[in-house]
Amino acid sequence: MSLVFEKRKNISKSALVVVPALSFIVSLILTGIVLAVFGANPFTTYAAMFHGAFGSLYGFGETLVKAIPLSLTGLGVALAFRLKFWNIGAEGQLTLGGVAAAGMALFWGKNIPPALLLPAAIAAGSLAGALLAGLPAILKTRLKVDETLVTLMLNYVAILFSEYLYYGPWRDPKGYGFPGSALFPEAAWLPRVFGRAHFGMYFAAALAILLFIILKRTRWGFELTIIGNSPKAARYQGIGVERNIVLAILLSGAISGMAGAFEVTAISHRLQQGLSLGYGFTAIIIAWMSQLNPLAVPFVAILMAGILVGGDQVQLMMGLPAAMGSVMQGLILFPLLAGSLFTEFRIRRVRKEPKFACVEGEK
Amino acid sequence: MEQASERPLVELRSVTKSFPGVVANDCVDLVLYRGEVLALLGENGAGKSTLMNILCGLYRQDSGEIYVRGHKAQIHSPKDSRRLGIGMVHQNFKLVDSMTVLENIILGIEEQKFVPDMKKVKAEVLDLSHKYNLKVNPEASIWQLSVGEQQRVEILKLLYRKADILILDEPTAVLTPQESHELAKVVHSLRAEGKSAIFITHKMEEVMKFSDRVMVLRKGAVVAQTVTEATSPAALAKMMVGREILFDLDKKPFAPGEPVLVLRGVSALDDRGLPALKDVDLTVRAGEVIGVAGVAGNGQRELAEAITGLRKVKSGEIRIDGKDITNKSPLTVIKAGTAHIPQDRSSVGAVGDMSVASNLAMKQYRRKPLSFGIFLLPRRIAQMARRLIETFKISTPGPETRVKFLSGGNIQKTILAREIGACKKLLVAVYPSRGLDVGATEAVRKQLIAQRDQGLGVLFVSEDIDELVQVADRIAVMFEGRIMAILDSTSCDEETIGLLMAGVKTP
């Protein structure tokens, strides 16, 4: 008897759920070993983490605060990745979105009715994110410039630009020298639902559903799927490949930009350091863990946010190193990537057979 | 041949192999003697490849025995089969693109020293390539080679490993006629040197050209075995399909209508920027099939692409149904009523990772009944898919199966079903029957004629002159981007076409 890897003909629906779940359990075990090495009891640590992230209204609120930008950037990244456009610039798109929203909130209050200030700030943030993503999209479709490098580099452009602003021209003159802009007028504050958890969560949930419908149920989504699988086949079917890639990436950037706008208008109410805590990079993990399915993104985002918040709690309570949350995030990714083998393949037990058999070919 | 007295080199006895739901090989007996070429003939799915995969260690038979050089052989892996002197050239070559010919040849040889003596390898390879007519530059990287040259590297690889039982899996499917001609020479010199070969094919002419003996498989079982000299293509076709093949197709009388496609003075460049079409004039009328004959690479592909909007033209004018579509987008051409069966079916014609239903919907999803406004209607798509699967006899587990798991013939049927369904005025078919078995080829040809009979214009590119004469009403012969002549298919002879294909103009 031996084991054979067989390519699955139809990706099984249950494997799509079971495999990530098992991967997550494996990563809990791996992290448990690391925790044990640091002298912490893994079970009490996990219990404390869970309690910290989900056990109280305050904790859950904090988890949602992080889950909102993670979910939005995760959606943006997933959309781009479905087109095999490796947008790793969500961090920059989020940051520039925050900058644009701050600019609108700080300087346009006099020009537009107060009721429109918040929508204008969010729109400005989305637009800025779209433009920052659109640049590499146009470079890629017109000049075949590699988008991975351009989106990565633009992260630093956006982050440094925002630093320049709050250390320089936008610094609050009454801020006792602290870096950061003045507080926004209250008309530009995004209302909170409970704790610091704000209205952005409804947007994130709605966008996840909307994107799912676009991708699975509309002509445009069908076209994007064809482009993502084979640009040549798309062109042959009369689909404008370049135009649609640019449009989809503009949308991808706009979603990340919106996340930035929410961060400044709902959380900090000013442009300051710590606008993003690496959300745009964690978004890449989230997109993969969700297998680029928009509906899965918010749930995975809540999970990841829970690990971040829970990790912070554990740090305080159990005196573990600060990096434990990041270690755990990393340890989640490895089993998951390995696990994707099992969604594409299945293992079959057979009587004497060679180790690898390909079942494609004639039947 | 002195085979009657000689002991067989390879012998399979009652080899049976089944996959869930199918018996791929049913009690197959096979013998191969030293110095002979055995053709293994059968339709797609007849079990040829499975049988050979057993012999080269990729599969293991459920029951039955294999004897090599008189000894019972246990073939558990490709390594075992290599030790027995068996080597296979697969349909998809197993070469590393970025490495040189020599590096590919020694790749995976365990006996090789840690730092191989490349000079010695090169000398040996040159020696082999000389001996067997396998011309190839040993220092070239694989990506620089043509498909025919890559195949030669695969054969050299086997010879370098001292294989004397060579299995060639549909080796001509990817070759131009010239290259197949070269391959025939190679096979003959292999035989002259005492090597044996099993030649998998579904083309009768190749059986006649390449082999000494032929074995016909149908649905996994051997249905006939004969010396090649004692049979004919028609007899083979009948054995293979199990019924008479209509080599003459029924056609309505030729009654062409208005022109649907008019090309005037069209010139275009190929991917490398060299002239591929030179001042082409061509008219396709409603209710006629214009065949385009020519050796592959003489502008046929560029012609089809220029017409369908996939390639910009430098000069000239293209009209479909009176509408100027010169350098318009592919979508404009599609909307003008054009369907296109592209040359490259796996990466252009179909999307392997999407379902059969999605692939079938790719041309009509923009309109009712498959969509409503911006929304797709999945239920209608599934309905349409089931209908087309039935009408075109696409053999698939279901509409949701991903296309890459279908056989080549069924992928082509999927494309055909979609394109024909969407075709209103003009059908451009580029090598639509290439690589298909007799049954599928017949289905394709019948469909082309059915479209003509319904009053569509059909532009039909093929390398197979018999097929062109049979299907087309007029035949345009292309050579180096020009149309050499347009002949009436009822009155032209193959020799004239052959000469024109080679660029020789006879008055």
Interface residues (C-beta under 8 A of the other chain):
Chain A: K9 N10 R217 T218 R219 W220 G221 F222 T225 I226 N229 S230 K232 A233 R235 Y236 Q237 G238 I239 G240 K352 E353 P354 K355 A357 C358 V359 E360 G361 E362 K363
Chain B: F19 V22 A24 N44 G45 A46 G47 K48 S49 T50 N53 G57 L58 Y59 R60 H76 S77 T308 G309 L310 S329 P330 L331 V333 I334 K335 H340 P342 D344 S347 V348 G349 A350 V351 G352 D353 M354 S358 A361 M362 K363 Y365 R366 S371 I374 F375 L376 P378 P397 E400 T401 R402 K404 F405 S407
